[in-house]
């Protein structure tokens, strides 16, 4: 089950706001094996993942996010085990929100006051 953390990062002249997430996903190069990756940030236009695959800028891939159909993307940049990808077709904002909130749990309620006597 995916865990997600939500934060909205500055756009830095990007086309879409990024959400900081922690999502387990699967990545596949066409005709290649599936790889487990950790998606660290996600926007409607792309994502960053940690992976050990031998990828190069421009390589096409498919990303399988929890509960979603595979999405086509391409490698944009690679640096120290981190890879930036751009989706071929942007995700809907509601999809990004759903994924970012997927694993969020409501913190437990804290009750302050007197404990019952035993």
N, C-alpha and C positions, 0 to 999 in steps of 0.2 A: 504494500500500500504506500503510495507516495506521500512524502512529507513536504510541505511547502512553507516557505517563509516569504512574507510579502514586504517589499519596500519599493517605493517609486524613486528611481534615480533621476538626476537631472538629465535632460535630453542631450546636452552637449552637441547641439546642432544635428541631432539624429532625427529621422523621420517619425519615430514613435518612442514613447516613454518605455523604459525597461523596468521590469519587475525583478527583484532579487528573489530567486527561488532555490529550492533544493529538491530537484525531481530526478528520480531514477527513470531512465528512458533507454530505448534501444536505437541504435544507429546502424544503417546498412548502406554500403556502397553497392551500386548496381552489380549484380552477379557475385557479390561477396558475402561473407558470413556476417551474422548479426553481432554487434558489439554493445556491451553495456556501457552507458555513459551517464554522467551526472550533469544535468542542465543547471547552470548557476544563475543565468539571467535569461529573461524571456520578454519579447515584445511582439507586437503584431507582425513586424517585418523580419525578425530573426531571433537568434539565441546564441549563447555562449555555453560550451560544454567542456568538461574535462575528459580527455580520452587519449589513449595511447596508439591510436590507429596511424598508419603511414598515409597521411592525407596531404594534398597539395592545394593551394589556392585554385579555385575554379572547379574542383572535383564535385560531381553531383552526389548527393546522398539522400536517403530517406530517413526521417526521424519518426519514431513511434513513441508518442507520449501517452501516459496512462489514460485510458478511456476515450482516446481519439483515433481516427483513421491515420495511417502514415501520411506524413507531409513531405513533399519534395523540397529540397534546399540545396544550396551550394556553399562550398567553403570560401570564405572571404579572407580570413587571416589565420595564422598559426603562430603561437608563441608559448614556449615552456609548458607544453602539455595542455594548453588552453586553445580552443579553436572557436573562431567566430563564424557563424553561418547566416545566410540570408535565405528566407523562404522564397520559393518561386512564386507562390501566391500568398499574400498576407493573411494571417489568421484574423478571425473576427475578434474584436475587443472583448466580447463576452467569453470567448474561449480562453483567452489569456487570463481573464479574471477568475474563471472557474478553475483553471489549472493552478493559479497562484494561491487560491484559497482551499484547494483540495485537501490538504493535510492539516490545515490549521485547526487547532482544538481550542475550545473555550477554556481559559484557565480555571482551575478549581476555585470555588468560592471560599473565601476566608471568613470565618465567623469569629468575631471578637466579642468577648464577654465572659461571663462566668461559666465555668464548666460544671456539669451536673455532679452532685455528690454521689459517691459509690456506697 
